[in-house]
């Protein structure tokens, strides 16, 4: 059991009120809605770029639907890796937040950035060893959870 709270004196009440006012003045305003809108806009712009690349591939390169998807993925991965290499994608990421991390370009960035950071340690122990340091756990948990869900679905269908 907890002890009942004691009553505050008028001085303590005034002190608490002053403190709350100070906190309200100094605390940064929440910009969650703005940050979500920016992430949505940038993620949408990346997806529109992917659509444009696919349309260019279909019109000019006469790609079929299966090849078009691969062409778009490889092109977006290349663009993101290039932008990461020249330092532009990090600025986009700081501005857009999850909007730049969610599309396939974010995966490309999460592979290239650690590899570049550790290149001074050599090819094997630097680049290759650190290549999947960020994306690796995401891949492991993603693949593991998809296998578990697949097994659950399989056994539920067997019983049903």
C-alpha positions, -999 to 999 in steps of 0.1 A, spaced: 0 0 0 11 35 -6 10 64 18 -16 91 12 -1 124 -2 3 153 22 -14 186 14 9 212 -2 14 245 15 4 277 -4 42 284 -9 47 249 -25 16 253 -47 29 286 -60 64 270 -65 48 241 -85 28 265 -106 59 286 -114 78 255 -123 50 243 -146 51 277 -164 89 275 -167 86 240 -182 59 251 -206 80 281 -218 112 261 -223 98 228 -236 100 226 -274 67 224 -292 57 191 -306 60 191 -344 48 155 -349 21 164 -374 45 185 -395 72 157 -393 46 131 -404 35 153 -434 71 158 -445 79 121 -442 47 113 -462 56 139 -489 92 127 -493 83 90 -492 56 98 -518 81 117 -539 105 88 -539 76 65 -549 66 89 -577 102 89 -589 100 51 -590 68 53 -610 85 77 -634 115 55 -638 92 25 -645 73 46 -671 106 56 -688 116 19 -688 83 9 -704 82 36 -730 118 39 -741 133 5 -732 101 -15 -740 102 -34 -707 75 -59 -697 59 -58 -663 82 -82 -646 113 -66 -659 100 -32 -652 98 -39 -614 134 -51 -613 145 -21 -634 129 3 -610 143 -14 -579 178 -16 -592 177 20 -604 164 34 -571 190 14 -552 217 27 -574 205 63 -570 203 60 -532 237 44 -530 252 72 -552 235 99 -531 247 83 -499 282 82 -513 283 119 -521 266 128 -488 232 140 -501 210 111 -488 220 119 -452 207 154 -456 175 140 -472 172 116 -442 176 144 -416 149 164 -433 125 136 -442 129 111 -413 110 79 -420 100 92 -454 135 84 -467 140 53 -446 109 33 -455 112 29 -493 138 7 -509 162 37 -510 164 35 -472 176 -1 -474 203 10 -499 213 38 -476 215 14 -446 239 -9 -465 261 18 -481 265 42 -451 282 17 -426 304 3 -454 316 38 -462 321 47 -426 344 16 -420 363 17 -453 395 29 -436 396 -5 -418 401 -23 -451 379 -43 -475 374 -75 -455 373 -62 -418 359 -28 -427 336 -27 -456 325 -64 -458 322 -69 -421 301 -38 -415 280 -40 -447 249 -53 -430 255 -39 -395 223 -18 -398 202 -37 -423 212 -72 -409 190 -72 -378 161 -59 -399 166 -87 -424 170 -113 -397 138 -103 -378 119 -97 -410 127 -131 -425 122 -149 -391 88 -133 -385 77 -141 -421 86 -177 -416 68 -179 -382 37 -163 -396 39 -187 -426 41 -217 -403 12 -205 -382 -9 -199 -413 0 -234 -426 -10 -251 -394 -42 -231 -390 -52 -241 -426 -44 -278 -417 -67 -276 -387 -94 -257 -405 
